């Protein structure tokens, strides 16, 4: 659901230090918001404080949000804590593998380029029919 950023209320948050938002802002500019923020029905922020602040700094006026029908403080705090603790970063090996794959996609070999051209040619040829 797309909501007006000015309507979102930020109350007593566990995370006080939002840290540097430059990389997040770059990501939002490049790819948009990949994961919506989470708010209550009356637009109290539950999850996504850094995403929200980065969007504000970029001048966004609306943001995609998941609205959950929660009104008790215990559940809201549990959800905030859960969202910030239940994630797993890539291992060094996984990150290295991902960047290697990205490098191959960005800089394909001659044969990969040739194969892509052939596929594109036949794809366009059959679309015309």
Z-matrix of the N, CA and C atoms (Angstrom, degrees):
N
C 1 1.449
C 2 1.526 1 107.97
N 3 1.298 2 116.40 1 131.24
C 4 1.461 3 121.43 2 178.92
C 5 1.517 4 108.75 3 -87.63
N 6 1.339 5 115.83 4 123.66
C 7 1.470 6 119.03 5 -179.48
C 8 1.527 7 110.99 6 -126.86
N 9 1.313 8 114.88 7 157.73
C 10 1.461 9 122.72 8 179.65
C 11 1.530 10 108.88 9 -72.75
N 12 1.303 11 117.09 10 124.79
C 13 1.464 12 121.99 11 -178.06
C 14 1.530 13 111.58 12 -58.14
N 15 1.309 14 117.09 13 -35.51
C 16 1.468 15 120.36 14 -178.68
C 17 1.523 16 113.25 15 -65.18
N 18 1.320 17 117.79 16 -18.43
C 19 1.463 18 121.39 17 -179.58
C 20 1.530 19 112.74 18 -83.27
N 21 1.326 20 117.17 19 -13.79
C 22 1.469 21 120.72 20 -174.50
C 23 1.522 22 110.10 21 -79.41
N 24 1.325 23 115.01 22 130.38
C 25 1.466 24 121.08 23 179.77
C 26 1.526 25 108.94 24 -103.48
N 27 1.318 26 115.59 25 132.85
C 28 1.460 27 121.37 26 177.81
C 29 1.514 28 107.55 27 -111.86
N 30 1.309 29 115.18 28 110.57
C 31 1.460 30 119.57 29 -178.52
C 32 1.524 31 109.55 30 -100.97
N 33 1.292 32 118.16 31 -156.52
C 34 1.457 33 124.14 32 -176.44
C 35 1.525 34 111.70 33 -60.25
N 36 1.326 35 117.17 34 104.22
C 37 1.468 36 122.84 35 -177.02
C 38 1.523 37 110.38 36 -98.87
N 39 1.323 38 116.37 37 149.96
C 40 1.466 39 121.24 38 175.94
C 41 1.524 40 109.23 39 -71.02
N 42 1.339 41 115.96 40 -48.94
C 43 1.469 42 120.19 41 179.86
C 44 1.515 43 108.96 42 -75.33
N 45 1.319 44 115.60 43 120.74
C 46 1.463 45 120.96 44 178.20
C 47 1.528 46 111.29 45 -99.04
N 48 1.338 47 116.19 46 -34.84
C 49 1.457 48 121.89 47 -176.04
C 50 1.527 49 109.47 48 -97.27
N 51 1.323 50 116.60 49 106.63
C 52 1.461 51 120.51 50 179.19
C 53 1.520 52 111.75 51 -79.55
N 54 1.322 53 116.61 52 -12.55
C 55 1.459 54 123.43 53 177.72
C 56 1.527 55 110.14 54 63.72
N 57 1.306 56 115.81 55 -167.90
C 58 1.456 57 122.07 56 -177.77
C 59 1.530 58 109.47 57 -72.98
N 60 1.308 59 116.52 58 127.79
C 61 1.464 60 121.32 59 -177.85
C 62 1.528 61 112.93 60 -102.22
N 63 1.330 62 118.15 61 3.83
C 64 1.462 63 120.47 62 -175.37
C 65 1.524 64 112.91 63 -60.04
N 66 1.327 65 118.40 64 -45.55
C 67 1.464 66 120.50 65 179.83
C 68 1.524 67 111.18 66 -64.92
N 69 1.319 68 116.48 67 -39.27
C 70 1.455 69 120.26 68 177.83
C 71 1.525 70 110.71 69 -65.76
N 72 1.323 71 117.57 70 -40.47
C 73 1.462 72 120.78 71 177.55
C 74 1.525 73 110.61 72 -63.42
N 75 1.330 74 116.84 73 -41.35
C 76 1.466 75 120.11 74 176.94
C 77 1.526 76 110.73 75 -60.38
N 78 1.318 77 116.23 76 -42.08
C 79 1.459 78 120.99 77 178.89
C 80 1.527 79 110.87 78 -63.78
N 81 1.326 80 116.96 79 -43.55
C 82 1.463 81 120.26 80 178.76
C 83 1.528 82 111.30 81 -63.08
N 84 1.327 83 116.91 82 -38.48
C 85 1.462 84 120.29 83 178.01
C 86 1.525 85 110.96 84 -65.92
N 87 1.322 86 115.70 85 -41.09
C 88 1.457 87 120.76 86 -174.57
C 89 1.529 88 112.82 87 -77.76
N 90 1.336 89 116.77 88 -44.93
C 91 1.465 90 120.48 89 -171.42
C 92 1.525 91 114.38 90 -117.20
N 93 1.314 92 117.10 91 -9.24
C 94 1.453 93 119.57 92 -174.49
C 95 1.522 94 110.08 93 82.02
N 96 1.302 95 116.12 94 -172.40
C 97 1.462 96 121.63 95 -179.20
C 98 1.522 97 108.52 96 -82.90
N 99 1.316 98 117.48 97 109.25
C 100 1.462 99 121.39 98 -177.79
C 101 1.523 100 111.98 99 -78.70
N 102 1.319 101 116.98 100 -32.07
C 103 1.458 102 122.15 101 -179.99
C 104 1.519 103 109.03 102 -128.08
N 105 1.343 104 116.83 103 118.73
C 106 1.463 105 118.78 104 -178.74
C 107 1.523 106 111.91 105 -63.96
N 108 1.308 107 115.22 106 156.57
C 109 1.465 108 119.87 107 172.84
C 110 1.533 109 107.50 108 -76.07
N 111 1.318 110 117.35 109 170.16
C 112 1.461 111 121.63 110 178.60
C 113 1.516 112 108.82 111 -123.76
N 114 1.319 113 116.21 112 130.49
C 115 1.456 114 122.41 113 179.71
C 116 1.529 115 109.60 114 -133.54
N 117 1.327 116 115.47 115 163.25
C 118 1.465 117 121.17 116 173.80
C 119 1.526 118 108.70 117 -81.93
N 120 1.318 119 116.34 118 175.08
C 121 1.463 120 120.91 119 -179.84
C 122 1.529 121 112.09 120 -61.08
N 123 1.336 122 117.00 121 -28.02
C 124 1.467 123 119.56 122 177.01
C 125 1.533 124 112.06 123 -98.41
N 126 1.343 125 116.15 124 21.74
C 127 1.462 126 125.14 125 172.75
C 128 1.528 127 115.31 126 66.54
N 129 1.328 128 117.15 127 30.60
C 130 1.466 129 120.17 128 169.59
C 131 1.524 130 107.73 129 -82.21
N 132 1.311 131 116.40 130 129.13
C 133 1.462 132 121.19 131 -177.31
C 134 1.525 133 110.80 132 -67.27
N 135 1.325 134 116.42 133 131.39
C 136 1.460 135 122.04 134 174.17
C 137 1.518 136 109.68 135 -108.01
N 138 1.331 137 116.60 136 -47.60
C 139 1.466 138 120.60 137 -177.19
C 140 1.523 139 109.70 138 -142.12
N 141 1.333 140 115.70 139 141.24
C 142 1.452 141 120.44 140 176.32
C 143 1.513 142 115.02 141 108.88
N 144 1.323 143 117.36 142 28.53
C 145 1.467 144 120.94 143 -177.85
C 146 1.532 145 111.51 144 -59.43
N 147 1.339 146 117.07 145 -45.89
C 148 1.472 147 120.13 146 -178.99
C 149 1.534 148 110.27 147 -65.04
N 150 1.331 149 117.96 148 -42.14
C 151 1.466 150 121.31 149 178.17
C 152 1.520 151 110.56 150 -61.93
N 153 1.327 152 115.83 151 -42.15
C 154 1.463 153 120.68 152 179.29
C 155 1.524 154 111.07 153 -63.35
N 156 1.314 155 117.42 154 -47.51
C 157 1.474 156 120.88 155 -179.30
C 158 1.528 157 111.34 156 -64.10
N 159 1.335 158 117.13 157 -39.53
C 160 1.465 159 120.10 158 177.63
C 161 1.527 160 110.21 159 -63.20
N 162 1.324 161 116.47 160 -42.72
C 163 1.474 162 120.72 161 178.27
C 164 1.519 163 110.89 162 -62.16
N 165 1.335 164 116.69 163 -41.95
C 166 1.471 165 120.04 164 177.73
C 167 1.520 166 110.58 165 -60.56
N 168 1.327 167 116.67 166 -45.19
C 169 1.462 168 120.65 167 -178.95
C 170 1.528 169 111.96 168 -64.03
N 171 1.324 170 116.21 169 -26.92
C 172 1.463 171 120.25 170 177.47
C 173 1.529 172 112.13 171 -82.82
N 174 1.339 173 116.14 172 -5.26
C 175 1.445 174 119.85 173 178.30
C 176 1.526 175 114.86 174 87.19
N 177 1.338 176 116.55 175 13.70
C 178 1.461 177 119.10 176 177.69
C 179 1.526 178 109.03 177 -65.51
N 180 1.302 179 116.66 178 145.10
C 181 1.463 180 120.75 179 176.83
C 182 1.525 181 111.81 180 -107.31
N 183 1.336 182 116.65 181 -19.17
C 184 1.460 183 121.56 182 176.41
C 185 1.523 184 108.95 183 -130.88
N 186 1.331 185 115.16 184 159.77
C 187 1.463 186 120.27 185 178.96
C 188 1.524 187 108.66 186 -149.23
N 189 1.318 188 115.52 187 147.46
C 190 1.458 189 120.76 188 178.25
C 191 1.527 190 109.04 189 -76.49
N 192 1.331 191 115.91 190 131.71
C 193 1.468 192 120.40 191 -176.75
C 194 1.521 193 110.93 192 -140.28
N 195 1.295 194 114.33 193 149.55
C 196 1.459 195 121.84 194 169.68
C 197 1.523 196 105.85 195 -96.66
N 198 1.310 197 116.18 196 126.49
C 199 1.460 198 121.15 197 -179.80
C 200 1.525 199 107.59 198 -102.20
N 201 1.331 200 116.29 199 122.23
C 202 1.465 201 120.99 200 -179.77
C 203 1.529 202 109.46 201 -112.82
N 204 1.324 203 117.13 202 140.85
C 205 1.472 204 120.73 203 -177.75
C 206 1.527 205 111.97 204 -83.11
N 207 1.308 206 116.35 205 65.32
C 208 1.464 207 122.65 206 -178.78
C 209 1.517 208 107.97 207 -115.07
N 210 1.319 209 116.45 208 133.38
C 211 1.461 210 117.47 209 176.24
C 212 1.523 211 112.99 210 -130.24
N 213 1.341 212 117.71 211 -5.49
C 214 1.465 213 116.60 212 179.99
C 215 1.531 214 110.27 213 -93.47
N 216 1.312 215 115.27 214 141.66
C 217 1.464 216 122.36 215 -173.85
C 218 1.529 217 112.72 216 -64.00
N 219 1.324 218 117.58 217 -33.53
C 220 1.470 219 120.53 218 -179.25
C 221 1.527 220 110.07 219 -62.41
N 222 1.315 221 117.18 220 -49.38
C 223 1.470 222 120.79 221 -178.54
C 224 1.518 223 111.12 222 -65.52
N 225 1.325 224 117.52 223 -40.16
C 226 1.466 225 120.01 224 178.28
C 227 1.528 226 111.08 225 -59.90
N 228 1.335 227 116.48 226 -44.90
C 229 1.459 228 120.15 227 179.71
C 230 1.522 229 110.84 228 -67.46
N 231 1.316 230 117.27 229 -40.31
C 232 1.467 231 120.52 230 176.95
C 233 1.529 232 110.73 231 -59.51
N 234 1.318 233 116.72 232 -42.81
C 235 1.466 234 120.13 233 179.80
C 236 1.519 235 111.67 234 -66.46
N 237 1.320 236 117.46 235 -40.23
C 238 1.472 237 120.38 236 177.51
C 239 1.522 238 110.40 237 -61.32
N 240 1.314 239 116.46 238 -46.51
C 241 1.465 240 120.46 239 179.95
C 242 1.530 241 110.49 240 -64.84
N 243 1.310 242 116.78 241 -44.01
C 244 1.467 243 121.68 242 -179.24
C 245 1.525 244 111.15 243 -59.66
N 246 1.325 245 116.18 244 -45.55
C 247 1.456 246 120.53 245 -177.63
C 248 1.529 247 111.50 246 -63.21
N 249 1.302 248 116.82 247 -30.19
C 250 1.463 249 119.87 248 -177.45
C 251 1.525 250 114.18 249 -95.32
N 252 1.310 251 118.06 250 -6.16
C 253 1.463 252 119.09 251 -179.59
C 254 1.524 253 113.46 252 -117.27
N 255 1.312 254 117.84 253 -22.80
C 256 1.459 255 120.47 254 -175.74
C 257 1.522 256 112.04 255 -95.07
N 258 1.294 257 115.10 256 59.61
C 259 1.451 258 120.41 257 174.06
C 260 1.515 259 107.77 258 -138.88
N 261 1.292 260 116.02 259 155.82
C 262 1.459 261 120.09 260 -178.43
C 263 1.514 262 107.95 261 -129.25
N 264 1.312 263 115.91 262 123.29
C 265 1.452 264 120.30 263 177.02
C 266 1.529 265 109.64 264 -71.47
N 267 1.333 266 116.04 265 158.58
C 268 1.455 267 120.44 266 173.16
C 269 1.523 268 109.76 267 -61.79
N 270 1.325 269 116.18 268 146.42
C 271 1.462 270 119.01 269 169.47
C 272 1.525 271 106.87 270 -73.01
N 273 1.328 272 117.06 271 165.92
C 274 1.461 273 119.97 272 177.64
C 275 1.529 274 110.73 273 -59.73
N 276 1.336 275 116.64 274 -40.92
C 277 1.468 276 121.01 275 -179.81
C 278 1.528 277 111.00 276 -64.52
N 279 1.339 278 117.56 277 -41.98
C 280 1.467 279 120.98 278 179.07
C 281 1.522 280 110.75 279 -64.51
N 282 1.306 281 116.67 280 -42.56
C 283 1.450 282 121.17 281 179.42
C 284 1.527 283 111.09 282 -63.98
N 285 1.317 284 116.85 283 -43.59
C 286 1.461 285 121.36 284 178.07
C 287 1.525 286 110.52 285 -61.33
N 288 1.333 287 117.32 286 -45.11
C 289 1.463 288 121.45 287 178.34
C 290 1.525 289 110.92 288 -60.99
N 291 1.319 290 117.14 289 -42.69
C 292 1.461 291 120.77 290 178.81
C 293 1.514 292 112.46 291 -61.47
N 294 1.328 293 116.86 292 -43.38
C 295 1.461 294 120.10 293 179.34
C 296 1.522 295 111.70 294 -69.44
N 297 1.310 296 117.98 295 -32.90
C 298 1.473 297 120.61 296 175.70
C 299 1.526 298 110.08 297 -64.22
N 300 1.330 299 116.37 298 -45.12
C 301 1.461 300 120.77 299 178.67
C 302 1.529 301 110.76 300 -62.06
N 303 1.335 302 115.97 301 -41.65
C 304 1.457 303 120.55 302 178.68
C 305 1.523 304 110.77 303 -62.64
N 306 1.309 305 116.86 304 -42.80
C 307 1.466 306 121.52 305 178.85
C 308 1.524 307 110.82 306 -60.94
N 309 1.340 308 117.60 307 -41.81
C 310 1.470 309 120.93 308 178.26
C 311 1.526 310 111.42 309 -64.96
N 312 1.324 311 116.60 310 -38.98
C 313 1.462 312 119.65 311 178.29
C 314 1.524 313 111.83 312 -68.05
N 315 1.314 314 116.12 313 -37.88
C 316 1.470 315 119.79 314 -179.95
C 317 1.522 316 112.09 315 -74.69
N 318 1.332 317 117.04 316 -30.40
C 319 1.463 318 122.00 317 -176.31
C 320 1.529 319 109.84 318 -129.87
N 321 1.330 320 117.14 319 72.04
C 322 1.459 321 119.34 320 -176.91
C 323 1.527 322 112.18 321 -70.29
N 324 1.314 323 115.19 322 156.15
C 325 1.461 324 120.37 323 176.62
C 326 1.528 325 109.34 324 -70.60
N 327 1.306 326 115.93 325 170.40
C 328 1.460 327 121.07 326 179.38
C 329 1.524 328 111.05 327 -56.92
N 330 1.340 329 117.06 328 -45.07
C 331 1.465 330 120.94 329 -177.53
C 332 1.535 331 111.82 330 -67.77
N 333 1.312 332 116.45 331 -35.24
C 334 1.466 333 119.09 332 176.36
C 335 1.530 334 110.52 333 -66.46
N 336 1.328 335 116.28 334 -40.71
C 337 1.464 336 120.00 335 177.41
C 338 1.529 337 110.67 336 -62.39
N 339 1.335 338 115.78 337 -44.53
C 340 1.455 339 120.95 338 179.49
C 341 1.527 340 110.58 339 -61.68
N 342 1.313 341 117.85 340 -44.76
C 343 1.463 342 122.47 341 179.51
C 344 1.536 343 110.71 342 -60.90
N 345 1.323 344 116.94 343 -43.06
C 346 1.469 345 120.71 344 178.33
C 347 1.524 346 111.46 345 -61.91
N 348 1.337 347 116.32 346 -41.24
C 349 1.472 348 120.50 347 179.04
C 350 1.530 349 110.33 348 -63.01
N 351 1.320 350 116.49 349 -42.80
C 352 1.468 351 120.51 350 179.15
C 353 1.523 352 110.28 351 -63.27
N 354 1.331 353 117.03 352 -45.76
C 355 1.467 354 121.00 353 178.90
C 356 1.524 355 110.72 354 -61.20
N 357 1.329 356 116.87 355 -43.42
C 358 1.467 357 120.87 356 179.56
C 359 1.530 358 111.13 357 -62.44
N 360 1.324 359 115.48 358 -42.08
C 361 1.457 360 120.34 359 -179.70
C 362 1.523 361 110.50 360 -59.55
N 363 1.338 362 116.51 361 -51.32
C 364 1.455 363 119.80 362 -178.04
C 365 1.524 364 112.18 363 -69.56
N 366 1.294 365 116.54 364 -32.35
C 367 1.462 366 120.29 365 177.19
C 368 1.526 367 109.98 366 -63.23
N 369 1.316 368 117.02 367 -45.99
C 370 1.471 369 121.41 368 178.90
C 371 1.519 370 111.44 369 -67.54
N 372 1.323 371 116.33 370 -36.80
C 373 1.446 372 121.36 371 -179.68
C 374 1.525 373 111.17 372 -62.75
N 375 1.345 374 116.82 373 -43.03
C 376 1.460 375 120.19 374 -178.24
C 377 1.536 376 112.40 375 -79.04
N 378 1.311 377 117.58 376 -21.36
C 379 1.469 378 120.11 377 176.71
C 380 1.522 379 110.77 378 -71.98
N 381 1.331 380 117.23 379 -30.62
C 382 1.458 381 121.57 380 -178.40
C 383 1.526 382 111.76 381 -69.83
N 384 1.300 383 117.89 382 -22.20
C 385 1.471 384 121.19 383 -175.94
C 386 1.478 385 112.31 384 -81.11
